[in-house]
Structure formats: structure tokens, C-alpha cells
Amino acid sequence: MSSNHDEPLFLSDDPDEIPGELCEGVWKLLIVDDDQEIHAVTKMALSDVIIANRSLEFLHAYSGIEALDCLTEHDDIAMVLLDVVMETDDAGLNVAKAIREELGNDEVRIVLRTGQPGYAPEESVVKNYDINDYKTKTELTRSRLLTTVFSAIRSYQQLRTINENRRGLRKIIHSASNLMEKHSIVNFSEGVVTQLASLLGLRAEGIVGARAPDKENDIIVLGAAGHFAGSINKSLRSLESQRIEEGVKRCLAERRHVQMEGATVFFIDGQEHQAAAYIETADAIENYDQELLEVFLANIAVGFENANLFEELRSAAYLDPLTGIANRAEFTRQLQRLAERASKSKVAAIVDIDHFSDVNDGLGQDVGNALLRSVALRLTEQLGNDIFVARIAADVFGLIGPEHIISPQNLNELFKLPFRAGEHYIPLSITCGFTSADNSERSNGKALLKQAYIALKNAKKNSFERFNYYRPYMEEETQHRLHMVRRLRADFAARKLEVWYQPQVDLSNGCIIGVESLLRWPQDDGSFISPAEFIPLAEYSGLIVDIGAWVIEEACQQIRRFDERGYGDIRIAVNVSVPQFRMRDFPELIEQQLKQHQVNPDRLELEITESIVMEDPDFVADILYRLKRQGIHVAIDDFGVGFSSLSYLQKLPLDRLKIDKTFVHHSDEESGRIIIETIVDMAHRLGLGVVAEGIEDEQQLNYFKQLNCAEAQGYYFARPMPADKLAKMLASEESDCVSLTRESQLN
């Protein structure tokens, strides 16, 4: 095919053909010319040509605009035979420029042809737009055209290979970074299938499988895509394909890639974990693809280890290690999903096991742990797959699901039978708080959790049935309580609280023998917040310990002032809260205050309630004996309202009983008098003094005087008053004591 003997293409046709073997795939060649005859003779000259085992496919355009439309539609055109002069003198040059700049196609090879040599492009145009060749139509013999086409297509193939490798490397980097974001082993494995298919230019159809850790011969599908998607977390046998199963097992056993008919199984060799990725591939993988895949699979192997690590971390973060069910973090995540898809038919519940600490204390922590596992198992098995179950605190479980399943009746039914914990069968009762998904605030799962806890707290405090549903007023009460606690804390720090005093009178002579210190919380407008409201808040917040210590200090200072003014026989009674009394060093703190202010211990009386006594009698007895050894007096306040055992009266070192004003107010009734007289008689027999609280009229006064009740206090004698007013009242008396008659006139 020497060019010396070639005739012009348009004058004669060279009979020689380029031999080759036709296979799947073609090289697309675009002929751009406004002369139809050029299209015909070019196609005829090249119709039987085979290059690199592929035939040519001809596309036709008759103008520059048509050429660009065709190139836009087909992104795999290998070569353009482009006429320079068509609808305009430079139409071909404009197409060449648009191919490179507008379409961004740097792979397609461009050969310019012209029938008018005078319109030859400038050298800069050829260089700038990467034009392969420029020929006049008259100099293109068939042999020369074949040489040009061969050269151009081989150049295209090389560029394509280089760009494919470049794109492959980009895909590897992109795929690896994407996979690193898929922390779940299921998501990661599904991503492996997707990214492998993408690298191969295939649809994502395949699976990733690995041996089950507890079953050496069983292979679990970790991730899947395409028509295999439903097999995730199932055994490989569930695919019911012996061919796939054998291919995957062979890959894992031989630790290498396995080529199968219509598929390839890739071996993923991690440091500790191995897996096999089965991908449906119609053809064998080309050599350059194999090199890219090896690089990618090396990244996957590292990522696979990371995915297992992430899965373990996820399990640690979202699973309760004791019971194997979800933990509080996962419960909160599920609540967030519930809030975002609010449904009136779904509820969240918090289930608190009553008195669970008794199990740990009485039978040991191992039994307690076994009991929690037993509860988790019954909840998950009996409530069914539609219910999400989590352990969100030590003995607290969280539930999410349909309202007709998560109901008080169903939950109580689940807890009717005892739970097995080792050799023990332990009955349990529960308290529950419920909230509806319809209550979610601004799609906030944390709000639902808070609401369920509010309902639980209300159920513990106020509900005889031991369950409650969240209502907005509950949260309003909670917010009000927290607001009041903040105010109380701030005002206490600012020394705005005050200690007032109510006189206690000796009924035999009418003299004031003592005062009871009472806490007051004044407001800026001159009003006062009732102790019945703020004392429980102080106890709830723990502030009562600091406030109580301050009250005792104030009482000691007031005793010193009594001594300085000559009232050395007046004692001060101080109420002691439960949290104060629980402090092991409470007697030492009292002793420290007495010494600091140089106060005689018998001038201070501590008033405790029956609830303190009955909570832990032995502990209380120890504290009281330590106080008594210091010489401090002790009284039982509000005696009789606790309906508790009276046996402690024989065991504890007490000085006085204070009859609650509830009984005093019913002293005009037969039933009230029976209780009062029983208390007074019992106290006398035990050698205890009796103080009647809440005396408001002369009839009550005379009744208690007839009973030989030693002391009393109440509005009949004096209301609680600030220290300065108490000092003025005492100073106004000429006699040694304040008489009942004169003090009654003062009030």
C-alpha cells in the first residue's frame, strides 16, 4: 500500500482490505461534510476496516451545528473527519474549537479536510485545538485515509486508556473516602458492591459475604445491591444459588479472586477479617482494570477493618452490653425519628422497676444483672418486632411503638408473673410514664424523653395506679418548680431569707419558755412565699442542707442575744430536715456551732419528724444519742400524723412530743379528744413533755390546761415574728415573764 502508487480517493478505490477479526464493540467515526457524495465514498472506503478487533460505525453530520449536536449526544466518538468550509468559511474550525472548549472533549481525534486549500487553518489553530491532521480532499487516497484513520483511532485508544486510568484513580480516592463515611458494616459492604460496580462501569448487582464468627461454615451476606438487596444479614444459602455459594466459598478458601462465567468474586484480605465480593460481570476484566481494582481492594481491606471497628464502636455507643438491647443513646435517636414523623397512634414509654435496689442489696449484683436480662428478654419477645425496646438507665427501660400495644394494661400484664434470675423467681412491679409522638416539640426527640420522664415522676408522686400520661400542665409545673428553685437559691445567696420566731408558753404560769424558729422568704412587694411551698423545693434541690445549717447558726446567735439581754432561760427550737439528719457528721456540726457562739447546749432543741425516725431507726438512734450526750434537747414534731409504730418512743432519747395542730383543732370533737388524751397520757407515763401546737382560742387553752399539758404555742399567744419584734416584746415586759393575758392583748 505504497503511497507512490495510490490514486486520489475520489478517482479510484484501492481494492486492498485490512484483515481483522470482528468482535463486540465498535469505533464510532463522525463524518462532517456538506457534500453527500463525500459521506458515501468515505463510508465505502472504510466499511470493511477492523482496528483492534473492532469495526467502524459511521455517524453523519452535514453542518457544524449538526456535528456539535451529534457529539453532544454521543460521548464515545473516536474520530471526526471534519470539513473546514461548510455553511461558513470557518465552520469546521468553529466545530473544532467547540469540541475542545465547550464540550470539554479532549479524547476525540479531529482530522480536518478541505476541498479548498486556500482555507488552510493557521498553525496556531491546529496546535491550540489538538487537531490530528489536515488534508485536502484531493490528496486523500484510500491508503492515506486508512493510515490517517488508524493513527487517529490508536491515538484515541491510548488517550482513552490514560483517561480511564486517571478516572479510575479518582474513583478509588472518591470511593475510599465515601466508604470511610459508612461506619455501619452493612452500609460499608453495600458501598463496596456499589463502588466496585462503578469502577467496572457496571450496574451494582452483587453481594459482600463473610464467615459468621460463631459458624465457620456459614457465610453471612453483609451487604448487597441490585436484585440481591433483600439478602442482607441473611445466610448465603438464602440466595438458593449453588453457583454463587461455591464461588464465594472458593474465593474465601483459596484467598484469591475467582473468575466465573458472568461474574467475578473479589477477595478482600483484611488484617483480621476476610470477605468476598461477588459482582456480576458480563466480560472478563481488562488488564488495566485489574490493576486499578487491586489498588481499590487494598483500600477496601483497610476500610473493612475500620468498618468492623466502627461496628464495634457503634455497638458500644448504642447497645447496652448487659442486656444486648439498645441503650439510652439509641433510644434518644429513635425518639428523634419518632418526633420527625409524629403519629398519634404511637407512644413512647418509660418503665421503672419499683424497689429494684432491694434485689441488689438482698441477693447481690449478679442476681440483679440476671433479673435485668430476664426483663429485657420478656419485653422484646412478648411485645413483638414492632416495639423498640431499650435499657435507658440502671433499672429503667424505654419503649416505642403503637399505642394499643404499649399500654398500662399490657405492661402490667407482662409483669404479673415473676422473673427468673438464676435460681430465683422474683416478682416485680413497675411505674410507667407515657407520652404521645403527637406531643413532640419542633420535631425534638429529647423533648419526648423529657415528657416521658415528667409523666413517670408524676406517676410516682401522685398516681395510685402507678402510671401517668404526659400532659402539658405537668411540664408547666416542672418549669415553675425549677424557676422557684433558681430564685430561692439566688435569694438565699443574697441573704434575703429570714428567721422568725413563735413563742412557746408554759401553761402553768403563762411565761414564755422558748421560741420555735421558722423560716420566711420575703418578696420585693412585701409578700411572703409560704414555707409549705418553698421548703419542699429546698429539699428537692438539696439546698435545704445549707439553709438548715444557716438557721442553726442564726438560732445560736439569737440565744447569745437572749443571754446578753437577760433572757437566759429561753430556749430555741429548730426544725431539722431529713437530708440534714442523714449527714453522719451532723452532731459534730451542731457542736461546732454551739462552741463557736458559746451557747449552752440545753438552750437548743432540735425538732425532728416521725418520718425521719421511721426511715432508719438504728441510724436515728445513734445520731440522737450523740446529740443527747452534748446536752441538746430533742422533740418529735407533728406527732401522730405519721401513723407509725410507737415502739421507737421507748428506744430513743426524746424530751418532748409536739401534738400536731390537726388534732388540736379537733379537740372539740369526741374522736379528736380521744387521740389527744391518749397521746398526753402516754407521754406522761414515758416521762416526756408535751407541747400543743396551734392553740387559737381560750376553749382550746383551757382544755389542754385540764390535761396538765405542760406547754403550748399558737396564734392565741403570738404569731411568728422577726427577731427585732420579739426583742421589743420581751423588753416591754416589766415582770420576769410574758403573761398570757397581756401577750394576747398585744396580738
Secondary structure, 3 states (H helix, E strand, C coil): CCHHHCCCCCCCCCCCCCCCCCCCCEEEEEEECCCHHHHHHHHHHHCCCEECCEEEEEEEECCHHHHHHHHHHCCCEEEEEEECCCCCCCHHHHHHHHHHHCCCCCCCEEEEEECCHHHCCCHHHHHHCCEEEEEEHHHCCHHHHHHHHHHHHHHHHHHHHHHHHHHHHHHHHHHHHHHHHCCCHHHHHHHHHHHHHHHHCCCCCEEEEEEECCEEEEEEEEEEEHHHHHHCCCEHHHHCCHHHHHHHHHHHHHCCCEEECCEEEEEEECCCCEEEEEEECCCCCCHHHHHHHHHHHHHHHHHHHHHHHHHHHHHHHHECCCCCCECHHHHHHHHHHHHHCCCCCEEEEEEEECCCHHHHHHHCHHHHHHHHHHHHHHHHHHHCCCCEEEEEECCEEEEEEECCCCCHHHHHHHCCCCEEECCEEECCCEEEEEEEHHHCCCCCHHHHHHHHHHHHHHHHHHCCCCEEECCHHHHHHHHHHHHHHHHHHHHHHCCCCEEEEEEEEECCCCCEEEEEEEEEEECCCCCEECHHHHHHHHHHHCCHHHHHHHHHHHHHHHHHHHHHCCCCCCEEEEECCHHHHCCCCHHHHHHHHHHHCCCCHHHEEEEEEHHHHHHCHHHHHHHHHHHHHHCCEEEEEEECCCCCCCCHHHHCCCCEEEECHHHHHCCCCHHHHHHHHHHHHHHHHHCCEEEEECCCCHHHHHHHHHCCCCEEECCCCCCCEEHHHHHHHHHCCCCCCCCHHHHHHHC
